[in-house]
Amino acid sequence: STMRPILLKGHERSITYVNYNYDGDLLFTASKDNVPTVWSATTGERIGTYNGHQGAVWDLDCNKFSTHLLTASADATCKMWNVETGEEVQTFKHRGPVRGVAWGEGSQCFATISDPFMDAVAMISIYDCPLESSPESWSQAPRLEIELPKENAVKATNLVFLNLNEALFVTFDDGSIRLYDVVNGKVLNMITPHTKKINNVSFNREKTLFITSSVDTTAKLYDVVKLEHLKTYKTDRPVNDAVISPNKEHILLGGGQDAMSVTTTSGKAGKFETKFFHLVYETEFGVVKGHFGPINALAINPDGRSYASGAEDGYIRLHFFDQSYINMKDPVPDEEAN
């Protein structure tokens, strides 16, 4: 039996990011066409759009209660939206294109990363948004700004608050990861898992493991607490995104060559499929084809029964795992091997 994906057509340009909400019933998508969109994660029906950005939307994050959505855009703003009505609640202006945004745990604060632009340096900004006061009264000025000096000329690519907002976890285009203190902005720790740009990072639900995907053709699994390298998943192409399955020891990996060289190859040769790897054994055991361009974004439903992939071709494919995958037992290495 084959998995029949639902093809979500709603964006006019390539997809930059896909993400489920905490409950797994909504799918949020961002694209270079300026219009973040929300879909039903069960039927694939388009529920609505969030209109107001003047540039490509690079990242988005929905809070745990699915009441507010944050979007990061190349128009140098981060916007907050009412998820249900689609109304714009607040606009947070930046000095350069906003590359990433993330809610803090408890949804009382959030952080953004912005690129350098003209005289402005790259910046990590943390904002407070206390739940007890109305969104209109929140300060548009960040509580803390961490400058990323021009000398090292590295750009931040993703950011995530760690458990209990103990630190801000930021990935960079030189292959490094830094942990920042959320109160004073000091660097707490730094590791360099990759030799080239880290495209994306994703965590498991408990935030005890994270997986980085990089242009250096690998994805790497790390322990969050010790920042210890656990596994490496090797491919033959740049990896744009990788996610950890919530209920199986599986990794989903997406990528392909860069968008510029796509037209020179067919869909088969361009390697635009989602690869499935075994988390522990690092072996590839399956692929799902379908896109006509590199996969830019992957997300797996918190229930582990479906996943979404968004690609350079402007489509999101919503895949529901068939029963054979859900029932699949993981291989146990035979006794002789020991």
N, C-alpha and C positions, 0 to 999 in steps of 0.2 A: 504494500500500500504506500502511496506517496502523500506527502503533506501538501495540501493545496493552500498556498498563501492567499491572503486578501491583499489586493494591490490598492494602496491608499494614494489617490491622485488628488492633489490639492495645492501643491507647491509648483511654482513656475521655474524655480532654479534649484541648484543642487542642495541637498540636505546637509546641514552642519551638525545637528544633534537630535537625538531622540531619547525620551525618558518617560518611564511610568511614574505615576504618583505612588504614594506609600501603600495605598490599598490595592493598587494594581487594576483599577477599573477605568482609569483614564490614561491616554497616551499623549504626551506633549511632543511636538516636533518643531524644530527651528530650521530655517533655510536662509539662503542668500537673497530671497525675495522680500525681505522685510516684514513678513507676516507670520508670527508664531501661531500655531494651530493646535487645537485639542480634538482628539478623536475618542470614540468609545473603544476601549481595549478588547471588548468582547465581540462587537459586530463590525468594527472598522468604520463605522459611520462618522462623518465629520460633524462634531458638535458645534464648533465655533472657531472664530479667529480673534486675535488681539491686534487691533489696528492702531498704528501711531508711530512706529519706527520709520526713520528715513534712510536706513542702511541695512546691510546684511545683519542677521541675528546669529551670533556665534554660539551662544550658550543660554540655557534657561534652567530654572530650578523651582519646583513647586514645594510649598511647605508641607509639613507632615499631615496637616488637617485638610489639605486641598482647598484652602480658602484664598491664598494669595500666590501668585506666580511672579517670579523675577525673570527678566530677560536682559541679556547683555548684547549690545549692538555696536556696529561699526560707526553709527552716527554719534558716538561719544556719549551715549547715555545708557543708564540702566533704568529700566522701567519696572514698576510694580503694578500688577493687575489684579482685579477681582476675578477669581477663576470662574465663578458662576455667571456673572453678568458681562464679563469682557471689558468692563470699564477700567480706564487707566486711573490708578490710585495716586501714584507719585512718580515723578521723574527725578533721577539723581544724575546731575550733569558731571561729566569727567573731562579731562583735558585731552584725552586721546581715545582711540577706539577701545571699547570695552570687550575684552577677550573672554572673560569668564565671570561667573557669579555663583554663589553658594549660600544657602541658609545655614545658620548656626543651629546646633541642636536646641530644641525648645522653641525655635522660630522667633526668638526675641532679638536676634541680630543677624546681619548677613555681611558678606565680604565680596569685593570685586577685584579683578585685575584689569589694568588698562595698559595699552601699548604706548611706547614713546611717540610723540607727534610734535614736529617743529621743535620748540624749545622745551616742551614738557617732557619729563623723564617718565619711564614706566613706573607704575604705582600699584601698590596693594592697598585697598581702602576698606576699613571696617565701619559699618553703620549700626546704630542702635535703632530698634523698632519695638519698644515695649508694648506688650499686648494690651495692657490696661488702658493705654491712651489711644485715641483715634488716629488712624494713619495720616490724616491731614496735618496733625500736630507734630509728626516726627520731623526731626531736623534733617535737612537735606545735606548738611555738612557731615563728613565722616568723623567718627570718634577718634580714629587713628589712621594715619597715612604712613605707609612704609615705602620709602623711595628705593627704586632699583637703579643704582647709578649707571650712567652711560658708559663708564670705563669698561665694565665687563660686557656691555652690550648684549646681555641675555634677556630674552623675553619670557615672561611667565606664560604657560599654556593652560594650566588647570589649577583649581584650588578646591579644597575640601576642609571642613572643620572636623577634627578628630573627636572621639568620644568625650562628652562633657565639656566640649569646646576647650580642651586643654591646650591645643595648638592648632595653628593653621598650616595645612599641608599643601605645598605649592610645587608644581612641576615646571621645568624650564626647557627651552629649546636647545640647550647644550647637553641634555641628557641627565641633568642633575635634579635632585629633589631637596627642598629645604623646608624645615619646620620652624615656624615663627611663633613667638610668644604673642598671644592676642591682646595683652595689656600694654606692653611697652614696645613691641615690634622687633625685639632682638631675635637673632637666628639661634635656635636651640640646637639644631642638628642639621647635618647635610650629608647626603650620600649621592653617588653618581652611578646609577644602575646601567645607563646606556651611553654609547659613544656618540649617538646623534639625538636629534630632537625627540622628546616624549610627546606623542600626539595626544594621548588620553590616559586617564587613570580611572579605574573603578574599584570599588570596595565591595566586600560581601556585606550582607545585611547587618551583621554584628560589628562591622568595622574592625575585625581582627586580622583580615588579610586584605592586601590590595594587589592589583595587577596593572602593570604599566605596559603601554603599547608604543612602539618606537619605529622611526624611520630606518633604524638599523636592522630591520626585518625580524626582530624578536619581540616577544612579550615575556615579562618576568613577574613571577609571583613572590611577594614579600610578606613577612610577618610585620604587622603594624607596630607592635610594642618594641620589639628588639631591632626593627629595621633590618631584619636578617633575610638574605636572599634564599628562597626555598627551591624554586623551579624555574626553568627556562623553556619556552615554547618557540621552536625555530621554524621559520617559513622561508620562502624564496622571494618575498616581496615586502615593501613597507607595510607595517601593521598600523592601521588607523584607529582601531578600537578593539577592546577585548573585555569580556564580562565573565563573571563567575556564576555558575548556576547555583541557585539557592538550595536545591534539594538533591542534586547529584554531584559527584566529584568530576564535573566537566567544566571545560573552558570553551567559550565561543569566541572566535577570532575573525575579524574582518579587515580587509585592506585592498591592495591592488596597487598598480604603479600610480605615479602622480598624474593628476588630471591632464597635464600638458601633453603627455605622450600617449594618451588613451587612443586617439583616433588612428594610431598606426597599427592597432591590433584588433583582432576579433574578440567577441565576448568570451570565447573559450580561452584564447591565449592570454587575454588580459588578466585572468585570474581574479574574477570579481565574485568569488563565492565566499560563503561563511564556512569557516573550518571548525570542526569540533575536535577538541583535544581532551585526553584524559588528564585530570588535574595532577594525579600522583605520578603516573608513568610517563608523562610528557609525550605520549604517542597520539598521532592524529588518527581518528577512527571514522570520520565522516565529513562530507561536504554538502552544503545546500547552495545550488546555483540559482540564477534568476536575474541578477542585476546587469545593467549594460554599462556600468561604470564602477569605479572603485567604491567600496563600502566605506562611508565616512563615519557612520555611527551605528552602534548596536545597543540594544537594551533588552534585558530579560525580565519577564513579568515576575513580581515577588513570589507568585505561587509556583514558578518554575515550569508552567505548562505551555507557555507561549513566549515568542520573542519577536522583536521588531528590528528591521535593518533599514537604514536610510543611506542613499548613495548619491553619487555625483550625477546620476541620471534623473534626479528630481523625484524619484518614487520612494515610498516607504512600503516595505513588504512585511505584512503581519503574519507570522507563521504560528500555527497551533500544532504542537507535537502530537503525533499519532500514538495510539495505544501501545504499539510495539516499542516506541522509545520510552514511554512512561514506565512500562513494565520491565524495561531492559535491566538486566543484572550486570553489575560491573565485573569484568573478568578478574578471576583470582589466579595469580601466577601458580603454575602447577608445582607440586612438591619437589619434583626432580630438579627444578631450576635452583632450588636452595641447596 
